[in-house]
Amino acid sequence: MRLTTVIGLAVALCALLALPAPASAASRDLTSYRGLGAWIDVWDAYQWDHPGKTVDALHAQGVDTLYLETGNSGQRSYLFRPLQMAAFVRAAHFRHMKIVAWYLPTLTDLQKDRSRSVGAIRFRTDDGQRFDSFALDIESSDVKLISTRNERLATLTHTVRLAAGQSMALGAIIPSPRGMQLSPSYWPHFPYQALAAVYDVMLPMDYYTNRVSGEAAAQAYTEQNAQIVWAETGDPAFPIHMIGGGAAASTRYEVRGFATAVSGLGLLGGSLYDAATTRPGEWEELQPLSR
């Protein structure tokens, strides 16, 4: 391991652990990450044009939580389509569903990432409703120097926790742990323990379709991703919501294997990426995950 990487990781860990004494994960409500989830990103034009219909359709499929992308580093706007965003929040709560805001930073412009993350956390509808939780999508490799990437991630995480307060559960959306093992140059020495010190739930981007095919292989790959998280964090009970997919490339049998792994391991919940590309047969296979 290079000295600069060691120093960067040490700085990142110290910055995360220097936060005010947090409430324990057990004392935070993790309901937003339990059960069956559905993902909507900024590219899902139809869903954004029809928030109410979209939420009704997802509710009919047994979805417990909607994960809504509020923006990313490349978007021009501070928040993506805030009027429609508010409609999603109201519609989800009307259906007694949870709704989690998620944001994708590149970490190349830390001030932008900080302000847009805080904007999502502090977002309110006209009648005072808010997102139930916030999850940071940790996947960009635009910052090439790993020590710098980890330092900036630590700074952004510090900002996110301060903005969310000590009562809100936070999610860390992370790359496939097994995928990072297979592509070690992508994010060497990924800071699992530093993230686990602040975030309450990890949401691995399992994406078995990138690596394997078939029901048994999808199940095994999903199980591996959870087991790596537990091994790397040193906590065999660390809460996980697994993100499978991609839905467009998956077969229903692979979804069945994914759902079997999520249920068999006793994970908080599971979902496919993304809702717009999930087919009827896949929804059927996901039904056992619904609360």
C-alpha positions in Angstrom: 0.0 0.0 0.0 1.4 3.4 -0.9 2.2 5.8 1.9 -0.1 8.5 0.5 -3.0 6.0 0.5 -2.3 5.1 4.1 -2.3 8.7 5.2 -5.4 9.5 3.2 -7.3 6.6 4.8 -6.1 7.6 8.2 -7.3 11.2 7.7 -10.6 10.0 6.3 -11.2 7.7 9.3 -10.2 10.4 11.8 -12.5 12.9 10.2 -15.5 10.6 10.3 -14.9 9.5 13.9 -14.5 13.1 15.0 -18.2 13.7 14.5 -20.3 14.5 17.6 -21.1 11.3 19.5 -23.8 9.7 17.4 -26.9 7.9 18.5 -26.3 4.2 18.0 -27.6 2.6 14.9 -29.9 0.6 17.0 -31.6 3.8 18.2 -32.3 5.1 14.7 -35.4 4.0 12.7 -34.3 1.9 9.8 -37.8 1.3 8.4 -37.0 3.3 5.3 -34.6 0.6 4.2 -36.8 -2.4 5.1 -38.7 -4.5 2.7 -39.1 -4.0 -1.1 -37.6 -0.9 -2.7 -37.8 0.8 -6.1 -35.3 3.2 -7.7 -36.0 6.2 -9.9 -33.2 8.3 -11.3 -33.1 11.6 -13.2 -33.3 9.8 -16.5 -36.7 8.3 -15.9 -38.7 11.0 -17.8 -42.1 9.3 -17.7 -42.0 8.7 -14.0 -41.0 12.3 -13.3 -43.8 13.5 -15.5 -46.3 11.4 -13.6 -45.3 11.2 -9.9 -48.8 10.2 -8.6 -49.4 7.4 -11.2 -45.8 6.1 -10.6 -46.3 5.9 -6.9 -49.7 4.2 -7.2 -48.2 1.6 -9.6 -45.2 0.9 -7.3 -47.6 0.6 -4.3 -49.6 -2.0 -6.3 -46.4 -4.0 -6.7 -45.8 -4.1 -2.9 -43.1 -1.5 -2.9 -42.4 -0.2 0.6 -39.8 2.5 -0.1 -39.1 4.7 -3.1 -35.5 5.7 -3.7 -35.6 9.0 -5.6 -32.5 10.6 -7.1 -32.5 14.3 -6.2 -29.6 15.2 -8.4 -26.0 14.6 -9.3 -22.8 16.5 -9.9 -23.5 16.9 -13.6 -27.0 18.4 -13.3 -27.3 22.1 -13.8 -30.0 22.5 -11.1 -29.5 22.5 -7.3 -32.4 20.1 -7.0 -33.8 18.1 -9.9 -37.4 19.1 -10.7 -38.4 20.2 -7.2 -42.1 20.5 -7.9 -42.3 16.9 -9.1 -40.0 15.9 -6.2 -42.6 17.4 -3.8 -45.3 15.5 -5.6 -43.4 12.2 -5.1 -42.9 12.9 -1.4 -46.6 13.6 -0.9 -47.8 10.7 -3.0 -45.5 8.2 -1.2 -46.6 9.3 2.2 -50.2 9.2 1.2 -49.7 5.6 0.3 -47.9 5.0 3.6 -44.6 4.4 1.7 -41.2 5.6 2.8 -39.2 7.8 0.4 -35.4 8.2 0.5 -33.5 10.9 -1.3 -30.3 9.9 -3.0 -27.5 11.9 -4.6 -24.6 11.0 -6.8 -21.4 13.1 -6.2 -18.2 13.0 -8.3 -16.2 14.6 -5.4 -14.5 16.9 -8.0 -16.4 19.9 -6.8 -16.9 19.3 -3.1 -18.8 22.5 -2.5 -21.3 21.6 -5.1 -21.7 18.1 -3.7 -22.1 19.4 -0.1 -24.7 22.0 -1.0 -26.8 19.6 -3.1 -26.7 16.8 -0.5 -27.7 19.2 2.2 -30.4 20.6 -0.1 -32.0 17.1 -0.5 -31.9 16.5 3.3 -33.5 19.9 4.1 -36.0 19.7 1.2 -39.6 20.4 2.3 -42.9 20.3 0.5 -45.3 23.3 0.8 -47.1 21.4 3.6 -43.9 20.6 5.5 -43.2 17.0 4.4 -39.7 15.8 3.9 -37.8 12.7 2.8 -37.7 10.0 5.3 -33.9 9.4 4.9 -31.0 10.3 2.7 -28.5 8.0 1.0 -25.2 9.0 -0.6 -24.3 7.2 -3.9 -20.6 6.4 -3.4 -19.3 5.2 -6.7 -17.6 7.9 -8.8 -14.0 7.4 -9.6 -13.5 10.8 -11.2 -11.1 11.7 -8.4 -8.2 9.5 -9.4 -5.9 9.7 -6.3 -7.4 7.4 -3.8 -6.2 9.3 -0.7 -7.9 12.5 -2.0 -11.0 10.6 -3.0 -11.3 9.2 0.5 -10.6 12.5 2.2 -13.3 14.3 0.2 -15.7 11.5 0.9 -15.0 11.9 4.6 -15.6 15.6 4.3 -18.9 15.1 2.5 -20.0 12.4 4.9 -19.3 14.8 7.8 -21.5 17.5 6.2 -24.3 14.9 5.5 -24.4 13.7 9.1 -24.4 17.2 10.5 -27.2 18.3 8.1 -29.3 15.1 8.9 -28.8 15.4 12.6 -28.4 12.5 14.9 -31.9 11.0 14.7 -32.1 10.4 10.9 -30.8 7.1 9.5 -28.4 7.5 6.6 -27.6 5.1 3.8 -24.3 4.5 2.0 -24.9 3.2 -1.5 -21.6 1.4 -2.3 -20.1 -0.4 -5.3 -20.4 -4.1 -5.5 -18.0 -5.4 -2.9 -17.3 -8.6 -4.9 -17.0 -6.4 -8.0 -14.3 -4.3 -6.3 -12.4 -7.5 -5.5 -12.5 -8.5 -9.1 -11.5 -5.0 -10.3 -9.0 -4.0 -7.5 -7.8 -0.9 -9.2 -11.3 0.7 -9.2 -11.3 1.6 -5.4 -8.5 -0.1 -3.5 -8.8 -0.3 0.2 -12.4 0.9 0.1 -13.2 2.5 3.5 -15.9 0.1 4.8 -15.2 0.7 8.5 -15.0 4.5 8.2 -18.4 4.5 6.4 -19.9 2.1 8.9 -19.0 4.5 11.7 -21.4 7.1 10.3 -23.9 5.5 8.0 -26.6 3.2 9.4 -27.2 1.0 6.4 -25.1 -0.1 3.4 -26.8 -0.5 0.0 -24.4 -2.5 -2.2 -24.9 -2.2 -5.9 -25.0 -6.0 -6.3 -25.7 -5.8 -10.1 -25.2 -9.5 -10.6 -26.0 -9.1 -14.3 -22.5 -7.5 -14.7 -20.7 -10.6 -13.5 -22.8 -13.8 -13.6 -25.8 -15.4 -15.2 -28.4 -17.9 -13.9 -30.5 -18.2 -10.8 -27.9 -20.0 -8.6 -25.1 -17.7 -9.7 -27.2 -14.6 -9.0 -28.0 -15.9 -5.5 -24.3 -16.8 -4.8 -23.0 -13.4 -6.0 -25.6 -11.6 -3.9 -24.6 -13.6 -0.8 -20.9 -12.9 -1.5 -21.6 -9.1 -1.5 -23.3 -9.2 1.8 -20.7 -11.4 3.4 -17.9 -9.1 2.2 -19.6 -6.1 3.8 -19.9 -7.9 7.1 -16.3 -9.1 7.0 -14.9 -5.7 6.0 -16.9 -3.7 8.6 -16.1 -6.3 11.2 -19.8 -6.4 12.1 -21.7 -9.6 11.0 -25.0 -7.9 11.7 -24.4 -4.6 9.9 -27.7 -3.6 8.2 -27.8 -4.1 4.5 -30.4 -3.3 1.8 -29.2 -5.0 -1.4 -29.7 -3.5 -4.8 -29.9 -6.1 -7.6 -30.0 -5.8 -11.3 -29.8 -4.4 -13.7 -33.4 -5.1 -14.2 -33.4 -4.7 -17.9 -30.7 -7.4 -18.3 -31.9 -9.8 -15.7 -34.2 -12.9 -16.1 -36.9 -13.5 -13.6 -35.0 -16.6 -12.5 -32.0 -14.5 -11.6 -34.3 -12.1 -9.7 -35.6 -15.2 -7.9 -32.0 -16.1 -6.9 -31.4 -12.6 -5.8 -34.6 -12.5 -3.7 -33.8 -15.9 -2.2 -30.4 -14.5 -1.1 -31.9 -11.4 0.4 -34.5 -13.4 2.4 -32.1 -16.2 3.4 -29.5 -13.8 4.8 -32.1 -11.8 6.7 -31.2 -8.5 5.1 -33.2 -5.4 5.8 -34.6 -5.5 2.2 -33.9 -5.5 -1.5 -34.6 -3.8 -4.8 -33.8 -3.9 -8.5 -32.2 -1.1 -10.4 -34.4 0.4 -11.6 -38.1 0.6 -11.3 -38.7 1.8 -14.9 -37.0 -1.3 -16.4 -38.4 -3.9 -14.0 -40.8 -6.3 -15.8 -44.0 -7.9 -14.5 -42.3 -11.3 -13.9 -39.5 -9.7 -12.0 -42.0 -7.9 -9.7 -43.6 -11.2 -9.0 -40.3 -12.7 -7.9 -39.7 -9.7 -5.6 -43.0 -10.0 -3.8 -41.5 -12.1 -0.9 -39.3 -9.0 0.0 -42.3 -6.8 0.6 -43.0 -6.0 4.3 
